[in-house]
Amino acid sequence: MKKKVTIYNSNNHKFEADLLLCFEVPEINERYIVYSFPSNEENTIINVGNLRERGDNCYYIEELDNEEEWNFIKKVMLQIVRESK
């Protein structure tokens, strides 16, 4: 069963997504969320963003805009998948 989360983007728009993974990278003091939007399609698009606290225990997602950070996150996700087997 997929866990649904309600999150906000940096423009304060609310949306519902399927939570796939949430993790923190202490070395760079960043938290990330991996999610997808509910879909009936065969191919699901996976999204990743920085998880930022908005206050009142609410969070918003900040899009990754740095290719170096994105490459780092792909390596971390691959490591998580390998360790979970």
Backbone as XML, in Angstrom:
<?xml version="1.0"?>
<chain id="A" units="angstrom">
  <residue number="1" name="MET">
    <atom name="N" x="0.839" y="-1.185" z="0.000"/>
    <atom name="CA" x="0.000" y="0.000" z="0.000"/>
    <atom name="C" x="0.884" y="1.248" z="0.000"/>
  </residue>
  <residue number="2" name="LYS">
    <atom name="N" x="0.577" y="2.165" z="-0.873"/>
    <atom name="CA" x="1.346" y="3.392" z="-0.993"/>
    <atom name="C" x="0.907" y="4.382" z="0.084"/>
  </residue>
  <residue number="3" name="LYS">
    <atom name="N" x="1.897" y="5.088" z="0.629"/>
    <atom name="CA" x="1.586" y="6.121" z="1.601"/>
    <atom name="C" x="1.382" y="7.440" z="0.869"/>
  </residue>
  <residue number="4" name="LYS">
    <atom name="N" x="0.269" y="8.078" z="1.124"/>
    <atom name="CA" x="-0.051" y="9.371" z="0.520"/>
    <atom name="C" x="0.421" y="10.480" z="1.445"/>
  </residue>
  <residue number="5" name="VAL">
    <atom name="N" x="0.977" y="11.510" z="0.860"/>
    <atom name="CA" x="1.382" y="12.677" z="1.631"/>
    <atom name="C" x="0.853" y="13.933" z="0.945"/>
  </residue>
  <residue number="6" name="THR">
    <atom name="N" x="0.568" y="14.921" z="1.745"/>
    <atom name="CA" x="0.179" y="16.228" z="1.230"/>
    <atom name="C" x="1.340" y="17.154" z="1.491"/>
  </residue>
  <residue number="7" name="ILE">
    <atom name="N" x="1.847" y="17.727" z="0.416"/>
    <atom name="CA" x="2.996" y="18.607" z="0.526"/>
    <atom name="C" x="2.741" y="19.878" z="-0.278"/>
  </residue>
  <residue number="8" name="TYR">
    <atom name="N" x="3.568" y="20.860" z="-0.059"/>
    <atom name="CA" x="3.432" y="22.147" z="-0.723"/>
    <atom name="C" x="4.688" y="22.420" z="-1.536"/>
  </residue>
  <residue number="9" name="ASN">
    <atom name="N" x="4.514" y="23.120" z="-2.647"/>
    <atom name="CA" x="5.699" y="23.555" z="-3.385"/>
    <atom name="C" x="6.087" y="24.942" z="-2.879"/>
  </residue>
  <residue number="10" name="SER">
    <atom name="N" x="7.142" y="25.497" z="-3.414"/>
    <atom name="CA" x="7.634" y="26.789" z="-2.931"/>
    <atom name="C" x="6.650" y="27.934" z="-3.210"/>
  </residue>
  <residue number="11" name="ASN">
    <atom name="N" x="5.675" y="27.709" z="-4.082"/>
    <atom name="CA" x="4.634" y="28.709" z="-4.361"/>
    <atom name="C" x="3.404" y="28.503" z="-3.488"/>
  </residue>
  <residue number="12" name="ASN">
    <atom name="N" x="3.520" y="27.617" z="-2.492"/>
    <atom name="CA" x="2.462" y="27.324" z="-1.539"/>
    <atom name="C" x="1.265" y="26.597" z="-2.159"/>
  </residue>
  <residue number="13" name="HIS">
    <atom name="N" x="1.466" y="25.920" z="-3.303"/>
    <atom name="CA" x="0.415" y="25.100" z="-3.888"/>
    <atom name="C" x="0.463" y="23.719" z="-3.251"/>
  </residue>
  <residue number="14" name="LYS">
    <atom name="N" x="-0.682" y="23.240" z="-2.831"/>
    <atom name="CA" x="-0.788" y="21.959" z="-2.147"/>
    <atom name="C" x="-1.070" y="20.857" z="-3.161"/>
  </residue>
  <residue number="15" name="PHE">
    <atom name="N" x="-0.439" y="19.686" z="-2.963"/>
    <atom name="CA" x="-0.733" y="18.557" z="-3.830"/>
    <atom name="C" x="-0.542" y="17.255" z="-3.073"/>
  </residue>
  <residue number="16" name="GLU">
    <atom name="N" x="-1.197" y="16.228" z="-3.552"/>
    <atom name="CA" x="-1.090" y="14.899" z="-2.955"/>
    <atom name="C" x="-0.152" y="14.060" z="-3.806"/>
  </residue>
  <residue number="17" name="ALA">
    <atom name="N" x="0.722" y="13.322" z="-3.134"/>
    <atom name="CA" x="1.694" y="12.498" z="-3.843"/>
    <atom name="C" x="1.843" y="11.161" z="-3.133"/>
  </residue>
  <residue number="18" name="ASP">
    <atom name="N" x="2.408" y="10.203" z="-3.844"/>
    <atom name="CA" x="2.759" y="8.911" z="-3.253"/>
    <atom name="C" x="4.184" y="9.029" z="-2.727"/>
  </residue>
  <residue number="19" name="LEU">
    <atom name="N" x="4.360" y="8.816" z="-1.435"/>
    <atom name="CA" x="5.681" y="8.888" z="-0.825"/>
    <atom name="C" x="6.432" y="7.606" z="-1.121"/>
  </residue>
  <residue number="20" name="LEU">
    <atom name="N" x="7.593" y="7.729" z="-1.725"/>
    <atom name="CA" x="8.424" y="6.573" z="-2.037"/>
    <atom name="C" x="9.571" y="6.443" z="-1.049"/>
  </residue>
  <residue number="21" name="LEU">
    <atom name="N" x="10.163" y="7.568" z="-0.683"/>
    <atom name="CA" x="11.334" y="7.538" z="0.184"/>
    <atom name="C" x="11.583" y="8.942" z="0.723"/>
  </residue>
  <residue number="22" name="CYS">
    <atom name="N" x="12.031" y="9.001" z="1.943"/>
    <atom name="CA" x="12.422" y="10.261" z="2.547"/>
    <atom name="C" x="13.716" y="9.984" z="3.298"/>
  </residue>
  <residue number="23" name="PHE">
    <atom name="N" x="14.739" y="10.813" z="3.109"/>
    <atom name="CA" x="16.005" y="10.563" z="3.782"/>
    <atom name="C" x="16.765" y="11.861" z="4.013"/>
  </residue>
  <residue number="24" name="GLU">
    <atom name="N" x="17.703" y="11.784" z="4.950"/>
    <atom name="CA" x="18.532" y="12.932" z="5.288"/>
    <atom name="C" x="19.987" y="12.601" z="4.978"/>
  </residue>
  <residue number="25" name="VAL">
    <atom name="N" x="20.712" y="13.592" z="4.508"/>
    <atom name="CA" x="22.143" y="13.445" z="4.260"/>
    <atom name="C" x="22.848" y="14.394" z="5.241"/>
  </residue>
  <residue number="26" name="PRO">
    <atom name="N" x="23.268" y="13.856" z="6.397"/>
    <atom name="CA" x="23.845" y="14.719" z="7.440"/>
    <atom name="C" x="25.101" y="15.476" z="6.996"/>
  </residue>
  <residue number="27" name="GLU">
    <atom name="N" x="25.882" y="14.884" z="6.087"/>
    <atom name="CA" x="27.123" y="15.536" z="5.640"/>
    <atom name="C" x="26.873" y="16.903" z="5.016"/>
  </residue>
  <residue number="28" name="ILE">
    <atom name="N" x="25.721" y="17.071" z="4.401"/>
    <atom name="CA" x="25.412" y="18.359" z="3.781"/>
    <atom name="C" x="24.188" y="19.018" z="4.418"/>
  </residue>
  <residue number="29" name="ASN">
    <atom name="N" x="23.697" y="18.417" z="5.515"/>
    <atom name="CA" x="22.573" y="18.956" z="6.279"/>
    <atom name="C" x="21.346" y="19.227" z="5.398"/>
  </residue>
  <residue number="30" name="GLU">
    <atom name="N" x="20.989" y="18.221" z="4.595"/>
    <atom name="CA" x="19.834" y="18.339" z="3.700"/>
    <atom name="C" x="18.911" y="17.144" z="3.878"/>
  </residue>
  <residue number="31" name="ARG">
    <atom name="N" x="17.619" y="17.381" z="3.717"/>
    <atom name="CA" x="16.612" y="16.322" z="3.711"/>
    <atom name="C" x="15.978" y="16.279" z="2.337"/>
  </residue>
  <residue number="32" name="TYR">
    <atom name="N" x="15.720" y="15.056" z="1.868"/>
    <atom name="CA" x="15.164" y="14.864" z="0.527"/>
    <atom name="C" x="13.916" y="13.999" z="0.589"/>
  </residue>
  <residue number="33" name="ILE">
    <atom name="N" x="13.065" y="14.216" z="-0.384"/>
    <atom name="CA" x="11.863" y="13.405" z="-0.526"/>
    <atom name="C" x="11.826" y="12.878" z="-1.961"/>
  </residue>
  <residue number="34" name="VAL">
    <atom name="N" x="11.481" y="11.605" z="-2.079"/>
    <atom name="CA" x="11.310" y="10.972" z="-3.381"/>
    <atom name="C" x="9.832" y="10.614" z="-3.461"/>
  </residue>
  <residue number="35" name="TYR">
    <atom name="N" x="9.158" y="11.074" z="-4.498"/>
    <atom name="CA" x="7.711" y="10.908" z="-4.587"/>
    <atom name="C" x="7.281" y="10.779" z="-6.042"/>
  </residue>
  <residue number="36" name="SER">
    <atom name="N" x="6.042" y="10.338" z="-6.197"/>
    <atom name="CA" x="5.425" y="10.298" z="-7.525"/>
    <atom name="C" x="3.990" y="10.756" z="-7.370"/>
  </residue>
  <residue number="37" name="PHE">
    <atom name="N" x="3.405" y="11.155" z="-8.455"/>
    <atom name="CA" x="2.005" y="11.545" z="-8.434"/>
    <atom name="C" x="1.156" y="10.333" z="-8.777"/>
  </residue>
  <residue number="38" name="PRO">
    <atom name="N" x="-0.015" y="10.204" z="-8.147"/>
    <atom name="CA" x="-0.888" y="9.077" z="-8.478"/>
    <atom name="C" x="-1.139" y="9.035" z="-9.986"/>
  </residue>
  <residue number="39" name="SER">
    <atom name="N" x="-0.986" y="7.838" z="-10.558"/>
    <atom name="CA" x="-1.100" y="7.701" z="-12.004"/>
    <atom name="C" x="-1.592" y="6.306" z="-12.355"/>
  </residue>
  <residue number="40" name="ASN">
    <atom name="N" x="-2.313" y="6.221" z="-13.447"/>
    <atom name="CA" x="-2.751" y="4.928" z="-13.965"/>
    <atom name="C" x="-1.847" y="4.458" z="-15.100"/>
  </residue>
  <residue number="41" name="GLU">
    <atom name="N" x="-0.825" y="5.256" z="-15.401"/>
    <atom name="CA" x="0.074" y="4.917" z="-16.493"/>
    <atom name="C" x="1.036" y="3.811" z="-16.088"/>
  </residue>
  <residue number="42" name="GLU">
    <atom name="N" x="1.549" y="3.112" z="-17.080"/>
    <atom name="CA" x="2.530" y="2.056" z="-16.836"/>
    <atom name="C" x="3.832" y="2.613" z="-16.298"/>
  </residue>
  <residue number="43" name="ASN">
    <atom name="N" x="4.276" y="3.722" z="-16.858"/>
    <atom name="CA" x="5.545" y="4.322" z="-16.455"/>
    <atom name="C" x="5.297" y="5.455" z="-15.474"/>
  </residue>
  <residue number="44" name="THR">
    <atom name="N" x="5.784" y="5.297" z="-14.266"/>
    <atom name="CA" x="5.630" y="6.313" z="-13.246"/>
    <atom name="C" x="6.854" y="7.212" z="-13.245"/>
  </residue>
  <residue number="45" name="ILE">
    <atom name="N" x="6.630" y="8.501" z="-13.202"/>
    <atom name="CA" x="7.729" y="9.455" z="-13.133"/>
    <atom name="C" x="8.040" y="9.708" z="-11.662"/>
  </residue>
  <residue number="46" name="ILE">
    <atom name="N" x="9.301" y="9.538" z="-11.312"/>
    <atom name="CA" x="9.742" y="9.733" z="-9.936"/>
    <atom name="C" x="10.334" y="11.131" z="-9.821"/>
  </residue>
  <residue number="47" name="ASN">
    <atom name="N" x="9.936" y="11.831" z="-8.766"/>
    <atom name="CA" x="10.398" y="13.184" z="-8.512"/>
    <atom name="C" x="11.214" y="13.212" z="-7.227"/>
  </residue>
  <residue number="48" name="VAL">
    <atom name="N" x="12.177" y="14.102" z="-7.179"/>
    <atom name="CA" x="13.007" y="14.274" z="-5.990"/>
    <atom name="C" x="13.125" y="15.762" z="-5.715"/>
  </residue>
  <residue number="49" name="GLY">
    <atom name="N" x="13.074" y="16.118" z="-4.445"/>
    <atom name="CA" x="13.250" y="17.516" z="-4.078"/>
    <atom name="C" x="13.793" y="17.647" z="-2.676"/>
  </residue>
  <residue number="50" name="ASN">
    <atom name="N" x="14.264" y="18.845" z="-2.366"/>
    <atom name="CA" x="14.688" y="19.150" z="-1.009"/>
    <atom name="C" x="13.440" y="19.332" z="-0.156"/>
  </residue>
  <residue number="51" name="LEU">
    <atom name="N" x="13.434" y="18.749" z="1.007"/>
    <atom name="CA" x="12.314" y="18.881" z="1.920"/>
    <atom name="C" x="12.620" y="20.031" z="2.871"/>
  </residue>
  <residue number="52" name="ARG">
    <atom name="N" x="11.806" y="21.064" z="2.822"/>
    <atom name="CA" x="12.008" y="22.261" z="3.639"/>
    <atom name="C" x="10.846" y="22.414" z="4.615"/>
  </residue>
  <residue number="53" name="GLU">
    <atom name="N" x="11.187" y="22.786" z="5.837"/>
    <atom name="CA" x="10.134" y="22.989" z="6.842"/>
    <atom name="C" x="9.527" y="24.363" z="6.655"/>
  </residue>
  <residue number="54" name="ARG">
    <atom name="N" x="8.197" y="24.392" z="6.680"/>
    <atom name="CA" x="7.443" y="25.627" z="6.506"/>
    <atom name="C" x="7.026" y="26.205" z="7.846"/>
  </residue>
  <residue number="55" name="GLY">
    <atom name="N" x="7.026" y="25.364" z="8.864"/>
    <atom name="CA" x="6.504" y="25.736" z="10.177"/>
    <atom name="C" x="5.234" y="24.974" z="10.437"/>
  </residue>
  <residue number="56" name="ASP">
    <atom name="N" x="4.796" y="24.934" z="11.678"/>
    <atom name="CA" x="3.575" y="24.216" z="12.079"/>
    <atom name="C" x="3.598" y="22.766" z="11.612"/>
  </residue>
  <residue number="57" name="ASN">
    <atom name="N" x="4.794" y="22.165" z="11.596"/>
    <atom name="CA" x="4.961" y="20.766" z="11.187"/>
    <atom name="C" x="4.522" y="20.522" z="9.742"/>
  </residue>
  <residue number="58" name="CYS">
    <atom name="N" x="4.588" y="21.541" z="8.910"/>
    <atom name="CA" x="4.285" y="21.431" z="7.481"/>
    <atom name="C" x="5.584" y="21.606" z="6.703"/>
  </residue>
  <residue number="59" name="TYR">
    <atom name="N" x="5.618" y="21.001" z="5.527"/>
    <atom name="CA" x="6.820" y="21.034" z="4.704"/>
    <atom name="C" x="6.485" y="21.434" z="3.284"/>
  </residue>
  <residue number="60" name="TYR">
    <atom name="N" x="7.468" y="21.926" z="2.583"/>
    <atom name="CA" x="7.322" y="22.171" z="1.155"/>
    <atom name="C" x="8.524" y="21.581" z="0.435"/>
  </residue>
  <residue number="61" name="ILE">
    <atom name="N" x="8.382" y="21.403" z="-0.851"/>
    <atom name="CA" x="9.436" y="20.817" z="-1.667"/>
    <atom name="C" x="10.095" y="21.902" z="-2.500"/>
  </residue>
  <residue number="62" name="GLU">
    <atom name="N" x="11.409" y="21.912" z="-2.440"/>
    <atom name="CA" x="12.186" y="22.816" z="-3.265"/>
    <atom name="C" x="12.845" y="21.967" z="-4.340"/>
  </residue>
  <residue number="63" name="GLU">
    <atom name="N" x="12.596" y="22.305" z="-5.589"/>
    <atom name="CA" x="13.136" y="21.529" z="-6.705"/>
    <atom name="C" x="14.659" y="21.555" z="-6.707"/>
  </residue>
  <residue number="64" name="LEU">
    <atom name="N" x="15.258" y="20.451" z="-7.111"/>
    <atom name="CA" x="16.707" y="20.402" z="-7.272"/>
    <atom name="C" x="17.067" y="21.190" z="-8.524"/>
  </residue>
  <residue number="65" name="ASP">
    <atom name="N" x="17.961" y="22.141" z="-8.397"/>
    <atom name="CA" x="18.330" y="22.953" z="-9.549"/>
    <atom name="C" x="19.820" y="22.884" z="-9.853"/>
  </residue>
  <residue number="66" name="ASN">
    <atom name="N" x="20.493" y="21.964" z="-9.207"/>
    <atom name="CA" x="21.928" y="21.845" z="-9.336"/>
    <atom name="C" x="22.254" y="20.433" z="-9.810"/>
  </residue>
  <residue number="67" name="GLU">
    <atom name="N" x="22.875" y="20.312" z="-10.958"/>
    <atom name="CA" x="23.167" y="18.986" z="-11.521"/>
    <atom name="C" x="24.107" y="18.182" z="-10.622"/>
  </residue>
  <residue number="68" name="GLU">
    <atom name="N" x="25.034" y="18.853" z="-9.988"/>
    <atom name="CA" x="25.964" y="18.167" z="-9.082"/>
    <atom name="C" x="25.196" y="17.554" z="-7.896"/>
  </residue>
  <residue number="69" name="GLU">
    <atom name="N" x="24.242" y="18.313" z="-7.345"/>
    <atom name="CA" x="23.428" y="17.793" z="-6.239"/>
    <atom name="C" x="22.564" y="16.633" z="-6.717"/>
  </residue>
  <residue number="70" name="TRP">
    <atom name="N" x="21.981" y="16.761" z="-7.908"/>
    <atom name="CA" x="21.139" y="15.704" z="-8.461"/>
    <atom name="C" x="21.956" y="14.423" z="-8.654"/>
  </residue>
  <residue number="71" name="ASN">
    <atom name="N" x="23.162" y="14.517" z="-9.173"/>
    <atom name="CA" x="24.023" y="13.342" z="-9.345"/>
    <atom name="C" x="24.372" y="12.716" z="-8.000"/>
  </residue>
  <residue number="72" name="PHE">
    <atom name="N" x="24.608" y="13.544" z="-6.995"/>
    <atom name="CA" x="24.884" y="13.050" z="-5.654"/>
    <atom name="C" x="23.673" y="12.277" z="-5.113"/>
  </residue>
  <residue number="73" name="ILE">
    <atom name="N" x="22.478" y="12.815" z="-5.295"/>
    <atom name="CA" x="21.252" y="12.177" z="-4.798"/>
    <atom name="C" x="21.018" y="10.854" z="-5.513"/>
  </residue>
  <residue number="74" name="LYS">
    <atom name="N" x="21.292" y="10.786" z="-6.811"/>
    <atom name="CA" x="21.133" y="9.516" z="-7.527"/>
    <atom name="C" x="22.045" y="8.449" z="-6.937"/>
  </residue>
  <residue number="75" name="LYS">
    <atom name="N" x="23.265" y="8.816" z="-6.575"/>
    <atom name="CA" x="24.190" y="7.862" z="-5.953"/>
    <atom name="C" x="23.673" y="7.407" z="-4.591"/>
  </residue>
  <residue number="76" name="VAL">
    <atom name="N" x="23.140" y="8.341" z="-3.813"/>
    <atom name="CA" x="22.599" y="7.996" z="-2.497"/>
    <atom name="C" x="21.411" y="7.048" z="-2.651"/>
  </residue>
  <residue number="77" name="MET">
    <atom name="N" x="20.505" y="7.344" z="-3.588"/>
    <atom name="CA" x="19.339" y="6.484" z="-3.797"/>
    <atom name="C" x="19.765" y="5.092" z="-4.240"/>
  </residue>
  <residue number="78" name="LEU">
    <atom name="N" x="20.743" y="5.005" z="-5.113"/>
    <atom name="CA" x="21.246" y="3.709" z="-5.561"/>
    <atom name="C" x="21.830" y="2.924" z="-4.388"/>
  </residue>
  <residue number="79" name="GLN">
    <atom name="N" x="22.559" y="3.601" z="-3.530"/>
    <atom name="CA" x="23.124" y="2.951" z="-2.344"/>
    <atom name="C" x="22.017" y="2.448" z="-1.420"/>
  </residue>
  <residue number="80" name="ILE">
    <atom name="N" x="20.965" y="3.232" z="-1.229"/>
    <atom name="CA" x="19.845" y="2.816" z="-0.387"/>
    <atom name="C" x="19.194" y="1.573" z="-0.970"/>
  </residue>
  <residue number="81" name="VAL">
    <atom name="N" x="18.980" y="1.534" z="-2.272"/>
    <atom name="CA" x="18.369" y="0.382" z="-2.922"/>
    <atom name="C" x="19.262" y="-0.862" z="-2.748"/>
  </residue>
  <residue number="82" name="ARG">
    <atom name="N" x="20.544" y="-0.700" z="-2.951"/>
    <atom name="CA" x="21.470" y="-1.833" z="-2.801"/>
    <atom name="C" x="21.464" y="-2.380" z="-1.375"/>
  </residue>
  <residue number="83" name="GLU">
    <atom name="N" x="21.442" y="-1.497" z="-0.386"/>
    <atom name="CA" x="21.471" y="-1.920" z="1.005"/>
    <atom name="C" x="20.161" y="-2.533" z="1.462"/>
  </residue>
  <residue number="84" name="SER">
    <atom name="N" x="19.076" y="-2.253" z="0.764"/>
    <atom name="CA" x="17.770" y="-2.778" z="1.167"/>
    <atom name="C" x="17.508" y="-4.179" z="0.641"/>
  </residue>
  <residue number="85" name="LYS">
    <atom name="N" x="18.388" y="-4.688" z="-0.228"/>
    <atom name="CA" x="18.197" y="-6.024" z="-0.809"/>
    <atom name="C" x="18.605" y="-7.101" z="0.156"/>
  </residue>
</chain>
